[in-house]
Amino acid sequence: MKNIYSDMIERIMIAGRETELSYLEELYSKKGLQTCSILGRRGVGKSTVIEEFCRGKRHIYLQFVEYSRPDNIMILNLVLSRFLHRNLPQYRTLTEYFEVISEICNEEKTVLVIDEFPYLLEWMPEAASVVQRFLDRSVKHTDTMVIICGSAATVMRKETEGPSRPLYGRFRNCLVVRPLDIGVCTAFHGDMPLRDQASVFLTVGGIPRYQEKMDRGTYEECIMTRYVLEAADMAEAGPEFIRNEIENAKMHIAAVSCICSGSVRQKEIAEKLGIDSSYCKKILDQLEETEIIGRQNPMLNAPKKPTYYIRDGIVAFHFSVVVRMQPVMSGSREGTYGLMKHDIDSFLGLRFEILCRDFLLQRYPVKEIGKWWGLVDSEYTDIDIVAKVLDGNGLMRNVLCECKYSTRPMGFGVLNTLQRRTEGLKVDDPIYALFSSDGFEGDLEEYASDNGILLFDLGTLFGRKEPPSIG
């Protein structure tokens, strides 16, 4: 039985899923057979979306498990027996159970959900062909809606998009359930200070399963409970995510470790791993496709080779912080957070840049975005974010941004540094933007208002304040 807290969590997760539910409802409203594959990383809330969509509809919900073939046969038998209000015989084949499902779907409009489809395929490789025949013959002329769902995106895409696979072309509708927005995630944390909520988001992203786990009063308490103390249950969450997304992921994990250690170009990573460039590119492409890593595009005539960064916060936290603290974990863990703090602060600063860049992409008509790096007065430096954005008059403008995740309000020093770095880049009429986790000093706010400087604080990033306009 669900308790009050779990009901609250479910409401939070549904509150951020209006677009996904609307998409499914639109498909359901159409005549004839409708199909849809639903993808999304583990813990992102795919099943919650499907359950909410199915509420009040005639449906069969099959959620398969990774344990064994007999376990999944038992699930089929129990679910269908419960739906029919009678005990089914113990059929031995998947085909026999789908014949029963066919009879149900031919009676009246029904939603069939096959959740964790990759697990079914693992134990019953014939499942794809069985589902193909079910779609092509059994329910072709009905109003059935068939949903397949899975966390292993590479497996799901291979089965539905591979020309040689039985289900090719049969699931053209695809819904990707993405992490929740930062503004929705604040509801998980009650009275936790806003900056601590931001730190939680920077660490675990908008994944409801992990947001729910980070349920202590402060960010430090969350890290100690989930990553440090004896019963820590998230210490291996980063590598587990990679292994779940990619088969035989040993080299992929090594590549991620290289990036976190500062080797951010393809050539550097290949040399460090001792592999050739083409194989390295294949590994990096797979990591990028699964959104574990991303690329920083060079902007404003920066050196033309792109650099890689870890896009997924949970993965980044593991390799940037957890791995580094393991040598101090053998004895007493008192004071461990203090030893970790430098790495955590560096981690949060980098993640804040990614949050700010994503915010620009979501809220403004950005045509190109990346980073500048190079020499200023013989010193190697960078500009956190450079974006080409259409202003209110439809003109392309260069927006140059600095992002600081600190514990004190930002002052003129950051703006002056940004302007000095820009002087030698020959940027016509740039727009300067400053992102600060702890707001801005009063004189900077006044100057910014009079001179078109864009200011973004946590209230803006959390959606509690309107973002400034460009032009």
C-alpha positions in Angstrom: 0.0 0.0 0.0 1.3 3.4 -0.9 1.9 5.9 2.0 1.3 9.6 2.0 5.0 10.3 1.1 5.0 8.0 -1.9 1.8 9.5 -3.2 3.4 13.0 -2.9 6.5 11.8 -4.8 4.3 10.4 -7.6 2.4 13.7 -7.9 5.7 15.6 -8.2 6.8 13.3 -11.0 3.5 13.6 -12.9 3.5 17.4 -12.4 6.5 17.6 -14.8 5.1 15.2 -17.4 2.2 17.0 -19.0 3.9 17.0 -22.5 4.5 13.2 -22.3 1.0 12.4 -21.2 -0.5 14.7 -23.9 1.6 12.9 -26.5 0.3 9.5 -25.4 -3.3 10.7 -25.2 -3.2 12.1 -28.7 -2.0 8.7 -30.0 -4.7 6.9 -28.0 -7.4 9.2 -29.5 -6.7 8.0 -33.1 -8.5 5.2 -34.8 -6.8 2.0 -35.7 -3.7 0.2 -34.3 -1.3 2.6 -32.6 2.2 1.8 -31.4 4.8 3.7 -29.4 8.2 2.9 -28.0 9.1 4.7 -24.8 12.8 5.3 -23.9 14.5 6.9 -21.0 17.3 6.1 -18.5 16.6 4.0 -15.4 14.8 5.9 -12.7 13.6 8.7 -14.9 9.9 7.9 -14.4 8.9 6.0 -17.5 6.7 3.5 -15.7 5.1 6.3 -13.6 4.1 8.1 -16.9 2.7 4.9 -18.4 0.7 4.1 -15.2 -0.8 7.6 -15.1 -1.7 7.3 -18.8 -3.3 3.9 -18.3 -5.4 5.1 -15.4 -9.1 4.7 -16.3 -8.3 2.9 -19.5 -8.8 -0.8 -20.3 -5.2 -2.0 -20.3 -2.8 -4.9 -19.8 0.4 -3.9 -18.1 3.3 -6.5 -18.4 6.4 -5.5 -16.5 9.2 -8.0 -17.1 12.2 -8.7 -14.9 15.8 -9.7 -15.4 15.8 -12.9 -13.4 14.8 -15.8 -15.6 12.5 -17.1 -18.3 10.2 -18.9 -15.8 9.9 -15.7 -13.8 8.7 -13.8 -16.9 6.3 -16.6 -17.9 4.9 -16.5 -14.4 4.3 -12.7 -14.8 2.4 -13.3 -18.0 0.2 -15.9 -16.4 -0.5 -13.8 -13.3 -1.3 -10.6 -15.1 -3.6 -12.2 -17.7 -5.3 -14.4 -15.1 -6.0 -11.3 -13.0 -7.3 -9.4 -16.0 -9.6 -12.3 -17.0 -10.7 -13.1 -13.4 -9.9 -16.8 -14.0 -6.8 -18.9 -13.7 -5.1 -19.6 -17.1 -3.4 -22.8 -17.8 0.4 -22.8 -17.4 1.3 -22.2 -21.1 4.9 -22.9 -22.0 5.4 -20.5 -24.9 5.1 -16.8 -25.4 3.0 -17.3 -28.5 0.2 -19.0 -26.5 0.1 -16.1 -24.1 -0.1 -13.6 -27.0 -3.0 -15.5 -28.4 -4.8 -14.8 -25.2 -3.9 -11.1 -25.4 -5.1 -11.1 -29.0 -8.6 -12.3 -27.9 -8.7 -9.6 -25.2 -7.7 -6.8 -27.7 -10.2 -7.9 -30.3 -13.1 -7.6 -27.8 -12.7 -3.8 -27.3 -10.2 -1.0 -27.3 -7.2 -2.0 -25.1 -3.8 -0.6 -24.2 -1.1 -3.3 -24.1 2.1 -2.2 -22.2 5.3 -4.3 -22.5 7.6 -2.7 -19.9 11.3 -3.6 -19.6 11.1 -5.1 -23.1 14.9 -5.7 -23.1 14.5 -8.1 -20.2 11.9 -10.1 -22.2 14.2 -10.2 -25.2 17.1 -11.4 -23.0 15.3 -14.5 -21.8 13.0 -15.0 -24.8 14.8 -13.9 -28.0 11.7 -15.0 -30.0 9.8 -12.1 -28.3 10.4 -9.6 -31.2 9.0 -12.0 -33.8 6.0 -12.9 -31.6 5.2 -9.2 -31.1 5.7 -8.6 -34.9 3.1 -11.4 -35.7 0.8 -10.0 -33.0 0.9 -6.5 -34.7 0.7 -7.7 -38.3 -2.0 -10.3 -37.9 -3.8 -10.4 -34.6 -4.6 -6.7 -33.9 -3.9 -5.1 -37.3 -7.6 -4.1 -37.7 -8.3 -3.1 -34.1 -8.0 0.0 -32.0 -5.4 -1.5 -29.8 -2.5 0.7 -28.6 0.8 -1.2 -28.0 3.5 0.4 -25.9 7.0 -1.1 -25.5 9.3 0.5 -22.9 12.8 0.0 -21.7 15.8 1.7 -20.0 18.4 0.2 -22.3 18.1 2.8 -25.1 20.6 1.1 -27.3 18.7 -2.2 -27.2 15.4 -0.5 -27.8 16.6 1.5 -30.8 18.3 -1.5 -32.3 15.2 -3.6 -32.1 12.9 -0.9 -33.6 15.2 0.9 -36.0 17.5 -1.9 -37.3 16.4 -2.9 -40.8 17.1 -6.6 -40.1 15.1 -6.7 -36.9 11.5 -8.1 -36.8 10.0 -4.9 -35.3 11.6 -2.5 -37.9 9.2 0.1 -38.9 6.5 -1.0 -36.5 7.2 1.5 -33.7 7.6 4.8 -35.6 6.2 6.8 -32.7 8.9 7.2 -30.1 8.6 9.0 -26.8 11.8 9.8 -24.9 11.1 10.5 -21.2 13.8 13.0 -20.1 14.9 14.1 -16.6 12.7 16.6 -14.7 13.3 20.3 -14.8 15.1 21.8 -11.9 12.1 23.8 -11.0 10.0 20.7 -10.6 12.7 18.9 -8.5 12.6 21.5 -5.8 9.3 19.9 -4.6 11.3 16.8 -3.5 13.2 18.7 -0.8 10.8 20.7 1.3 12.7 23.1 3.5 16.2 22.3 2.2 18.0 25.6 1.5 17.7 26.6 -2.2 21.5 26.5 -2.8 21.6 22.9 -1.4 18.7 22.0 -3.7 20.7 23.3 -6.6 23.7 21.3 -5.4 21.6 18.1 -5.3 20.3 18.9 -8.9 23.9 19.4 -10.1 24.9 16.1 -8.6 22.0 13.7 -9.6 20.1 15.8 -12.2 16.4 15.5 -12.7 16.2 11.8 -12.1 13.2 11.2 -9.7 14.7 8.0 -8.3 17.8 9.8 -7.1 16.1 13.1 -6.2 13.9 11.0 -3.9 17.0 9.4 -2.3 18.6 12.8 -1.6 16.1 13.4 1.2 18.2 14.8 4.0 18.1 18.3 5.4 21.3 19.5 3.7 23.4 18.6 0.7 26.3 17.5 2.9 24.0 15.1 4.8 22.8 13.7 1.5 26.3 13.1 0.2 27.4 11.5 3.5 24.3 9.2 3.7 24.2 8.1 0.0 27.9 8.1 -0.9 30.1 7.8 2.2 28.6 6.0 5.2 28.6 2.2 5.4 25.0 1.8 4.0 25.7 4.1 1.1 23.5 3.0 -1.8 24.6 5.4 -4.6 28.4 5.0 -4.5 28.4 2.9 -7.7 25.5 4.6 -9.4 27.7 6.2 -12.1 29.4 3.1 -13.5 26.1 1.1 -13.1 24.4 3.7 -15.4 27.1 3.2 -18.1 27.0 -0.6 -17.9 23.2 -0.4 -18.2 23.3 1.7 -21.3 26.3 0.1 -23.1 27.2 -3.6 -23.4 30.8 -4.5 -22.7 31.4 -1.1 -21.2 34.9 -1.6 -19.8 36.6 0.7 -22.3 33.8 3.2 -22.2 34.2 3.5 -18.4 38.0 4.0 -18.9 37.3 6.8 -21.5 35.0 8.5 -19.0 37.7 8.3 -16.4 40.2 9.9 -18.8 37.9 12.8 -19.5 37.4 13.4 -15.7 41.2 13.3 -15.3 41.6 16.1 -17.8 42.2 14.3 -21.1 39.4 16.0 -23.0 40.4 15.6 -26.7 40.0 12.5 -28.8 43.7 12.2 -29.5 44.6 12.5 -25.8 42.0 9.9 -24.8 43.2 7.4 -27.5 46.8 7.8 -26.3 45.9 7.4 -22.7 43.9 4.2 -23.4 46.4 2.8 -25.8 43.9 2.4 -28.7 43.8 3.7 -32.2 41.9 6.9 -33.1 39.0 5.2 -35.0 38.2 2.8 -32.2 38.4 5.7 -29.7 36.0 7.7 -31.8 33.5 4.8 -31.9 33.6 4.7 -28.1 33.2 8.4 -27.7 30.3 8.4 -30.2 28.5 5.7 -28.2 29.0 7.7 -25.0 27.7 10.8 -26.7 24.7 9.0 -28.2 23.6 7.9 -24.7 24.2 11.4 -23.4 26.8 10.2 -20.9 29.3 12.7 -22.4 28.9 15.8 -24.6 31.1 18.0 -26.7 32.2 21.6 -26.2 32.2 23.4 -29.5 35.0 26.0 -30.0 33.6 29.5 -30.6 35.1 32.8 -31.7 38.1 31.3 -33.4 39.1 29.1 -30.5 41.3 26.1 -31.5 39.1 24.0 -33.8 39.3 20.6 -32.1 36.2 20.1 -29.8 36.7 19.0 -26.3 34.6 16.4 -24.4 33.0 16.7 -21.0 30.8 14.4 -18.8 27.2 15.4 -19.5 25.6 13.1 -16.9 25.9 14.4 -13.3 25.8 11.1 -11.5 28.6 9.7 -13.7 30.6 12.9 -13.3 30.3 12.9 -9.5 31.5 9.3 -9.3 34.6 9.8 -11.4 35.4 13.4 -10.2 34.7 12.9 -6.5 33.8 9.3 -5.4 36.8 7.7 -7.0 39.1 10.3 -5.5 37.8 9.8 -2.0 38.1 5.9 -2.0 41.7 5.9 -0.5 40.4 7.7 2.7 37.5 5.4 3.1 39.3 2.5 4.7 39.2 3.8 8.3 36.9 6.1 10.2 34.7 8.2 7.9 34.3 11.1 10.3 35.4 14.3 8.6 35.3 12.7 5.2 33.2 15.4 3.7 35.8 18.0 4.6 38.4 16.0 2.7 36.1 15.8 -0.3 35.1 19.4 -0.2 37.7 20.7 -2.6 36.7 18.1 -5.2 33.0 18.7 -4.6 33.4 22.5 -5.0 35.3 22.0 -8.3 32.7 19.5 -9.5 29.7 21.8 -8.6 31.4 24.7 -10.4 31.7 22.7 -13.6 28.2 21.3 -13.4 26.8 24.8 -12.8 28.3 25.9 -16.2 26.4 23.0 -17.8 23.1 24.0 -16.0 23.5 27.6 -17.2 24.2 26.5 -20.8 21.2 24.2 -20.8 19.1 27.1 -19.4 20.1 29.3 -22.3 19.2 26.5 -24.8 15.8 26.0 -23.3 14.8 29.7 -22.8 16.3 31.6 -25.8 16.5 31.2 -29.6 20.1 29.9 -29.5 21.6 29.1 -32.9 25.0 27.9 -31.8 26.6 27.4 -28.4 30.0 26.4 -27.0 33.0 27.8 -25.3 36.0 29.9 -26.1 39.5 29.1 -24.9 42.9 30.6 -25.8 45.5 33.1 -24.7 44.9 36.6 -23.2 48.1 38.5 -22.3 50.1 35.3 -22.7 47.9 33.5 -20.2 45.7 30.5 -21.2 42.1 31.2 -20.2 38.6 30.7 -21.3 35.0 32.1 -21.4 32.5 29.7 -19.8 29.8 30.0 -22.4 29.6 31.7 -25.8 26.3 31.6 -27.6 24.9 33.0 -30.9 21.4 34.1 -30.0 18.6 35.9 -31.9 17.6 39.1 -30.1 14.1 40.6 -30.0 14.7 42.2 -33.4 15.7 39.0 -35.1 19.4 40.0 -35.2 22.2 37.5 -34.4 24.1 38.5 -31.2 27.1 37.0 -29.4 26.3 36.4 -25.8 29.3 35.8 -23.6 28.8 34.3 -20.2 30.6 33.7 -16.9 29.2 31.3 -14.3 30.2 31.3 -10.7 28.9 28.7 -8.1 30.0 30.5 -4.9 28.8 31.4 -1.5 28.9 35.1 -1.8 27.3 37.6 -4.2 29.1 38.3 -7.5 30.7 41.7 -7.8 32.3 43.8 -10.6 35.5 41.7 -10.7 33.9 38.9 -12.7 32.4 41.3 -15.2 35.7 43.1 -15.6 37.5 39.9 -16.2 35.0 38.8 -18.8 35.3 42.1 -20.6 39.1 42.0 -20.6 39.1 38.5 -22.1 36.8 39.7 -24.8 38.9 42.7 -25.9 41.2 40.8 -28.2 38.5 38.6 -29.8 37.1 41.3 -32.1 33.4 40.7 -31.1 31.1 43.3 -32.4 28.7 44.7 -29.8 28.8 41.6 -27.5 26.1 41.0 -24.8 27.5 40.0 -21.4 25.7 37.6 -19.2 26.6 36.6 -15.6 25.3 33.6 -13.7 25.7 33.6 -10.0 24.5 31.0 -7.4 24.4 33.6 -4.6 23.1 36.7 -6.4 24.9 40.0 -7.1 26.2 43.0 -5.3 23.9 46.0 -5.4 26.2 48.3 -7.4 26.6 45.6 -10.1 22.8 45.1 -10.3 22.4 48.8 -10.8 25.1 49.0 -13.5 23.8 45.9 -15.2 20.3 47.4 -15.4 21.6 50.5 -17.1 24.0 48.9 -19.5 22.2 45.8 -20.8 24.2 43.2 -18.8 22.1 40.0 -18.3 22.0 38.7 -14.7 20.8 35.2 -13.7 20.6 34.0 -10.1 19.2 30.7 -8.7 15.7 32.2 -8.5 15.8 32.7 -12.3 17.3 29.2 -12.9 14.6 27.6 -10.7 11.9 29.4 -12.7 10.8 31.6 -9.9 11.7 34.8 -11.7 11.4 35.8 -15.4 14.7 35.6 -17.3 16.0 38.9 -18.8 15.3 39.6 -22.4 18.0 39.9 -25.1 17.6 43.1 -27.1 
